[in-house]
Amino acid sequence: MNKLDYDRALFYTHRSEWDNLLILMVRTEDQFLSKKIEHFLHAYHFEKNYSVLEKHLYSLLRYIDHANEFNETDELETISILP
């Protein structure tokens, strides 16, 4: 997993840089992140019901948060194993 992808996704979402978020969706190797971005962008452009858009946005943000937590614990375990 590339932590930089999650940071970029959070930054692009916060700054409403949808073009860059779309490029990240295509280039990332994390298929879950790609799918979350796809669902959010589709809802943003085509959904008329704001609650659906909000659901997809929060789903994307929760996944980014989860992935960052997973990366932090993984890094800590790697550091503790090293002599």
Backbone as a chain_set.jsonl record, in Angstrom:
{"seq": "MNKLDYDRALFYTHRSEWDNLLILMVRTEDQFLSKKIEHFLHAYHFEKNYSVLEKHLYSLLRYIDHANEFNETDELETISILP", "coords": {"N": [[0.831, -1.186, 0.0], [0.446, 2.228, -0.724], [1.055, 4.94, 1.093], [1.092, 7.561, 0.295], [-0.833, 7.767, -1.714], [-3.238, 7.782, -0.255], [-2.983, 10.11, 1.215], [-2.949, 11.951, -0.873], [-5.511, 11.506, -1.943], [-7.122, 12.407, 0.164], [-6.309, 15.093, 0.27], [-7.009, 16.026, -2.337], [-9.763, 15.631, -2.241], [-10.502, 17.323, -0.161], [-9.807, 19.799, -1.277], [-11.437, 19.916, -3.441], [-10.537, 19.033, -5.957], [-11.361, 17.548, -8.473], [-10.498, 16.544, -10.948], [-7.833, 15.771, -10.499], [-8.34, 13.868, -8.553], [-9.675, 11.967, -10.049], [-7.603, 11.151, -11.777], [-5.901, 10.025, -9.868], [-7.547, 7.909, -9.083], [-7.387, 6.249, -11.317], [-4.661, 5.64, -11.425], [-3.836, 4.525, -8.958], [-2.828, 1.617, -7.114], [-4.364, 0.429, -5.267], [-7.249, -1.171, -5.198], [-9.604, -0.945, -3.727], [-9.583, 1.716, -2.835], [-9.685, 2.974, -5.31], [-12.241, 2.179, -6.197], [-13.878, 3.368, -4.243], [-13.373, 6.072, -4.726], [-14.374, 6.207, -7.344], [-17.148, 5.699, -6.928], [-17.809, 7.914, -5.341], [-17.206, 10.128, -7.069], [-18.967, 9.609, -9.163], [-21.436, 9.865, -7.845], [-21.207, 12.535, -7.12], [-21.341, 13.896, -9.552], [-23.712, 12.98, -10.785], [-25.801, 12.332, -9.03], [-28.859, 13.296, -7.598], [-29.879, 13.285, -5.103], [-28.839, 14.477, -2.119], [-28.147, 13.099, 0.22], [-27.233, 10.621, -0.622], [-24.904, 11.307, -1.973], [-23.496, 12.347, 0.202], [-23.232, 10.007, 1.719], [-21.477, 8.482, 0.109], [-19.241, 10.15, 0.099], [-18.528, 10.153, 2.855], [-17.991, 7.459, 3.108], [-15.72, 7.173, 1.486], [-13.937, 8.865, 2.904], [-13.845, 7.52, 5.391], [-12.638, 5.121, 4.597], [-10.111, 6.053, 3.761], [-9.14, 6.991, 6.215], [-9.115, 4.586, 7.668], [-7.23, 3.106, 6.154], [-4.929, 4.657, 6.522], [-4.562, 4.353, 9.298], [-4.055, 1.608, 9.374], [-1.653, 1.501, 7.94], [0.026, 2.94, 9.671], [0.137, 1.283, 11.99], [1.274, -0.955, 10.836], [3.773, 0.042, 10.064], [4.856, 0.618, 12.585], [5.06, -1.965, 13.685], [6.969, -3.066, 11.946], [9.186, -1.483, 12.524], [9.63, -2.192, 15.209], [10.452, -4.814, 14.926], [12.897, -4.691, 13.691], [16.43, -4.91, 14.399]], "CA": [[0.0, 0.0, 0.0], [1.186, 3.471, -0.824], [0.422, 5.935, 1.958], [0.997, 8.811, -0.453], [-2.116, 7.763, -2.418], [-4.294, 8.152, 0.685], [-2.797, 11.537, 1.499], [-3.389, 12.68, -2.057], [-6.975, 11.41, -2.039], [-7.674, 13.304, 1.171], [-6.021, 16.463, -0.152], [-7.816, 16.357, -3.506], [-11.155, 15.705, -1.822], [-10.643, 18.542, 0.629], [-9.663, 20.97, -2.147], [-12.384, 19.752, -4.561], [-9.778, 18.865, -7.201], [-11.932, 16.313, -8.984], [-9.681, 16.016, -12.046], [-6.698, 15.068, -9.902], [-8.877, 12.687, -7.873], [-9.939, 10.997, -11.114], [-6.303, 10.621, -12.195], [-5.459, 9.135, -8.788], [-8.384, 6.708, -9.153], [-6.883, 5.396, -12.39], [-3.258, 5.264, -11.223], [-3.539, 3.83, -7.717], [-2.847, 0.155, -7.149], [-5.347, 0.008, -4.272], [-8.529, -1.289, -5.893], [-10.675, -0.446, -2.86], [-9.533, 3.172, -2.919], [-10.151, 3.319, -6.648], [-13.689, 1.986, -6.254], [-14.492, 4.393, -3.382], [-13.294, 7.329, -5.473], [-15.304, 6.098, -8.466], [-18.516, 5.855, -6.428], [-17.997, 9.289, -4.904], [-17.249, 11.028, -8.222], [-20.214, 9.357, -9.886], [-22.507, 10.487, -7.069], [-21.036, 13.986, -7.16], [-21.733, 14.444, -10.851], [-24.999, 12.537, -11.316], [-26.826, 12.082, -8.012], [-29.657, 14.452, -7.204], [-30.155, 13.147, -3.683], [-27.628, 14.858, -1.388], [-27.792, 12.105, 1.239], [-26.446, 9.57, -1.296], [-23.583, 11.91, -2.167], [-22.87, 12.41, 1.52], [-22.885, 8.63, 2.089], [-20.28, 8.081, -0.639], [-18.127, 10.96, 0.591], [-18.112, 9.628, 4.158], [-17.409, 6.133, 2.886], [-14.357, 7.415, 0.998], [-13.125, 9.407, 3.998], [-13.633, 6.456, 6.382], [-11.648, 4.183, 4.058], [-8.798, 6.706, 3.823], [-8.75, 6.979, 7.623], [-8.796, 3.197, 8.014], [-5.981, 2.714, 5.485], [-3.831, 5.353, 7.193], [-4.342, 3.689, 10.587], [-3.444, 0.316, 9.086], [-0.259, 1.765, 7.558], [0.775, 3.363, 10.861], [0.405, 0.126, 12.841], [2.181, -1.814, 10.088], [5.099, 0.645, 10.16], [5.335, 0.448, 13.959], [5.451, -3.364, 13.85], [8.193, -3.244, 11.186], [10.265, -0.838, 13.271], [9.911, -2.943, 16.424], [11.095, -6.072, 14.561], [14.277, -4.416, 13.305], [17.338, -4.947, 15.556]], "C": [[0.873, 1.246, 0.0], [0.468, 4.552, -0.016], [0.238, 7.267, 1.239], [-0.322, 8.895, -1.225], [-3.251, 8.218, -1.501], [-4.193, 9.634, 1.042], [-3.265, 12.39, 0.323], [-4.909, 12.668, -2.184], [-7.638, 12.351, -1.04], [-7.486, 14.761, 0.762], [-6.915, 16.883, -1.318], [-9.295, 16.472, -3.142], [-11.41, 16.994, -1.055], [-10.636, 19.791, -0.249], [-10.602, 20.945, -3.358], [-11.669, 19.712, -5.903], [-10.183, 17.531, -7.832], [-11.124, 15.72, -10.13], [-8.494, 15.219, -11.504], [-7.155, 13.81, -9.165], [-9.176, 11.587, -8.886], [-8.639, 10.358, -11.607], [-5.757, 9.661, -11.14], [-6.24, 7.831, -8.817], [-7.839, 5.728, -10.193], [-5.49, 4.842, -12.066], [-2.97, 4.453, -9.968], [-3.617, 2.312, -7.892], [-3.842, -0.412, -6.147], [-6.733, 0.006, -4.921], [-9.703, -0.793, -5.054], [-10.734, 1.077, -2.896], [-10.072, 3.64, -4.262], [-11.67, 3.233, -6.742], [-14.419, 3.024, -5.402], [-14.489, 5.752, -4.085], [-14.289, 7.317, -6.627], [-16.748, 6.334, -8.013], [-18.788, 7.298, -6.006], [-18.118, 10.238, -6.105], [-18.525, 10.843, -9.041], [-21.382, 10.026, -9.159], [-22.418, 12.012, -7.143], [-21.572, 14.582, -8.463], [-23.172, 14.107, -11.258], [-26.119, 12.414, -10.293], [-27.549, 13.371, -7.639], [-29.967, 14.448, -5.707], [-28.859, 13.398, -2.886], [-27.208, 13.812, -0.365], [-26.979, 10.955, 0.634], [-25.027, 10.074, -1.531], [-22.819, 11.941, -0.854], [-22.422, 11.021, 1.981], [-21.604, 8.183, 1.398], [-19.049, 8.883, -0.207], [-17.623, 10.421, 1.921], [-17.506, 8.237, 4.041], [-15.964, 6.256, 2.403], [-13.459, 7.903, 2.13], [-12.855, 8.367, 5.081], [-12.591, 5.463, 5.885], [-10.242, 4.781, 4.107], [-8.274, 6.689, 5.256], [-8.337, 5.58, 8.061], [-7.454, 2.77, 7.411], [-4.781, 3.396, 6.129], [-3.534, 4.741, 8.552], [-3.642, 2.355, 10.389], [-1.97, 0.484, 8.732], [0.579, 2.155, 8.762], [1.1, 2.174, 11.749], [1.369, -0.827, 12.156], [3.611, -1.284, 10.168], [5.688, 0.465, 11.557], [5.788, -0.98, 14.21], [6.766, -3.636, 13.125], [9.377, -2.654, 11.939], [10.62, -1.633, 14.508], [10.607, -4.283, 16.132], [12.574, -5.846, 14.238], [15.187, -4.412, 14.536], [17.864, -3.579, 15.94]], "O": [[1.915, 1.292, 0.655], [-0.603, 5.018, -0.405], [-0.686, 8.017, 1.553], [-0.874, 9.985, -1.376], [-4.131, 8.963, -1.931], [-5.207, 10.323, 1.156], [-3.902, 13.426, 0.512], [-5.522, 13.69, -2.493], [-8.616, 13.02, -1.373], [-8.405, 15.569, 0.895], [-7.507, 17.962, -1.295], [-10.0, 17.324, -3.682], [-12.414, 17.671, -1.275], [-11.38, 20.736, 0.01], [-10.566, 21.845, -4.197], [-12.143, 20.294, -6.878], [-9.466, 16.534, -7.745], [-11.071, 14.498, -10.268], [-8.19, 14.13, -11.991], [-6.445, 12.804, -9.152], [-8.953, 10.408, -8.609], [-8.591, 9.148, -11.829], [-5.215, 8.608, -11.476], [-5.669, 6.761, -8.601], [-7.834, 4.517, -9.969], [-5.184, 3.697, -12.4], [-1.956, 3.756, -9.912], [-4.378, 1.804, -8.716], [-4.134, -1.607, -6.173], [-7.313, 1.064, -5.161], [-10.683, -0.282, -5.595], [-11.816, 1.659, -2.978], [-10.833, 4.605, -4.328], [-12.31, 4.12, -7.307], [-15.475, 3.511, -5.804], [-15.476, 6.486, -4.043], [-14.975, 8.312, -6.864], [-17.484, 7.088, -8.651], [-19.859, 7.841, -6.276], [-19.033, 11.061, -6.151], [-19.091, 11.812, -9.548], [-22.218, 10.676, -9.787], [-23.439, 12.695, -7.219], [-22.183, 15.651, -8.461], [-23.791, 14.869, -12.0], [-27.29, 12.394, -10.673], [-26.922, 14.402, -7.396], [-30.28, 15.487, -5.125], [-27.908, 12.622, -2.975], [-26.014, 13.656, -0.109], [-26.127, 10.38, 1.312], [-24.06, 9.345, -1.311], [-21.637, 11.602, -0.805], [-21.35, 10.878, 2.568], [-20.739, 7.573, 2.027], [-17.943, 8.346, -0.155], [-16.417, 10.248, 2.099], [-16.603, 7.884, 4.8], [-15.088, 5.524, 2.863], [-12.344, 7.409, 2.295], [-11.756, 8.328, 5.636], [-11.751, 5.008, 6.661], [-9.286, 4.088, 4.457], [-7.098, 6.406, 5.485], [-7.327, 5.41, 8.744], [-6.639, 2.143, 8.087], [-3.725, 2.78, 6.269], [-2.368, 4.62, 8.928], [-2.738, 2.007, 11.148], [-1.131, -0.301, 9.173], [1.734, 1.742, 8.866], [2.23, 2.059, 12.223], [2.199, -1.446, 12.822], [4.554, -2.06, 10.323], [6.879, 0.191, 11.7], [6.798, -1.194, 14.879], [7.604, -4.374, 13.645], [10.45, -3.257, 11.985], [11.8, -1.748, 14.839], [11.281, -4.827, 17.007], [13.404, -6.72, 14.487], [14.772, -3.963, 15.605], [18.636, -3.46, 16.891]]}, "num_chains": 1, "name": "protein.A"}
